[in-house]
Amino acid sequence: SGGQRQRVMIAMALACRPQLLVADEPTTALDVMVQAQVLRLIGGLVAEQGIALLMISHDLGVLAGTCDTLAVMYAGRIVEEGPARAVHEAARHPYGRALSAAFPRIGDPASRRAPQGLPGDPPDPAALPTGCAFHPRCPVAVAACTTEDQVLVAAGEAHRAACLHLSAPEGSTP
């Protein structure tokens, strides 16, 4: 089964007693019960053996339940970072919000019945658009997004995001 294969791969990765475990989509294609078992296994082994964990996934819910800190990347750049739960539950960058909305939340029938998607395709890394690389797909992009690179700015306690809308005075639109 997929779950058994995942467990075998984790065991192989941990057999050499690494200091860092890089887990790239470790629960993709697993049912929720096996996913929970695999995540518990990884979490337990990381805590027991004092291993650092770098988890790569598009599923912010999985990351929020497993990691302390979360960094959202788009076009090779960090566009949002902070405490995992805060980024998942209150993403401030439009791409972070899109990722958070892409997966239904347990106990939230509205998210289950109307999953959100994201129009368009990611940019070609060899030909990134000027300004914010997310602007061609961004639902709140304005003209300045097409010309101004964005840097990470405060977006809450220990939470930062790279979005022009965060630097605008409250209640206004850039």
Order of alpha helices (4+ residues) and beta strands (2+ residues): alpha-beta-alpha-beta-alpha-beta-beta-alpha-alpha-alpha-beta-beta-alpha
